[in-house]
Amino acid sequence: MILLHLGALHPYEQILTLLLAFGPFAVLGLVIWRRRGEDVRADGADDGAAGGPESAGAADAAEPTAEGREPLS
């Protein structure tokens, strides 16, 4: 079977092709960017409600390390 080329795409077809090809990646990037911003704001609100960085440091010292051992102070 011989594949025939139908010619160049019209400008609106080129735009549609680009949107279909790169649009999902652009939307995914925007969603990730926005969710990270919400996470940063939520972390900032949690730190402020806990009493500041001094109390956050004390709470972190009591948590075990990744190996399950208490940290050396």
C-alpha positions as CSV (number, residue, x, y, z in Angstrom):
1,M,0.0,0.0,0.0
2,I,1.4,3.4,-0.9
3,L,0.9,6.2,1.6
4,L,0.0,9.5,-0.1
5,H,0.9,12.8,1.4
6,L,-2.0,15.1,1.4
7,G,0.0,18.3,1.4
8,A,0.9,21.0,4.0
9,L,-1.4,21.6,7.0
10,H,-3.5,24.7,7.2
11,P,-2.5,27.2,9.9
12,Y,-5.4,26.2,12.2
13,E,-4.4,22.5,11.7
14,Q,-0.9,23.3,12.7
15,I,-2.1,25.1,15.9
16,L,-4.4,22.2,16.7
17,T,-1.6,19.7,16.3
18,L,0.7,21.7,18.6
19,L,-2.0,22.0,21.2
20,L,-2.8,18.3,21.1
21,A,0.9,17.4,21.2
22,F,2.1,19.8,23.9
23,G,-1.1,20.9,25.7
24,P,-1.3,18.0,28.2
25,F,2.3,18.6,29.3
26,A,1.6,22.4,29.7
27,V,-1.5,21.6,31.8
28,L,0.4,19.0,33.9
29,G,3.2,21.6,34.5
30,L,0.7,24.2,35.7
31,V,-1.0,21.7,38.0
32,I,2.3,20.7,39.6
33,W,3.4,24.3,39.9
34,R,0.1,25.3,41.6
35,R,0.1,22.3,43.9
36,R,3.6,22.9,45.1
37,G,2.7,26.5,45.8
38,E,-0.3,25.3,47.9
39,D,2.0,22.8,49.8
40,V,4.5,25.6,50.5
41,R,1.8,27.9,51.8
42,A,0.3,25.0,53.9
43,D,3.8,24.2,55.4
44,G,4.3,27.9,56.2
45,A,0.9,28.1,58.0
46,D,1.7,24.9,60.0
47,D,5.0,26.3,61.1
48,G,3.4,29.6,62.1
49,A,0.7,27.9,64.1
50,A,3.2,25.7,66.0
51,G,4.9,28.7,67.6
52,G,7.8,29.4,65.2
53,P,11.0,27.7,64.2
54,E,12.2,27.2,67.7
55,S,9.4,24.8,68.6
56,A,9.6,23.1,65.2
57,G,13.3,22.4,65.8
58,A,12.5,20.8,69.2
59,A,9.9,18.6,67.6
60,D,12.2,17.5,64.9
61,A,14.9,16.5,67.4
62,A,12.5,14.0,69.0
63,E,11.6,12.2,65.8
64,P,13.6,9.1,64.9
65,T,15.9,9.2,61.9
66,A,15.4,7.2,58.7
67,E,17.1,4.2,60.3
68,G,14.7,4.2,63.2
69,R,17.2,5.4,65.8
70,E,17.0,8.5,67.9
71,P,19.2,11.3,66.6
72,L,22.4,12.1,68.4
73,S,22.0,15.5,70.0
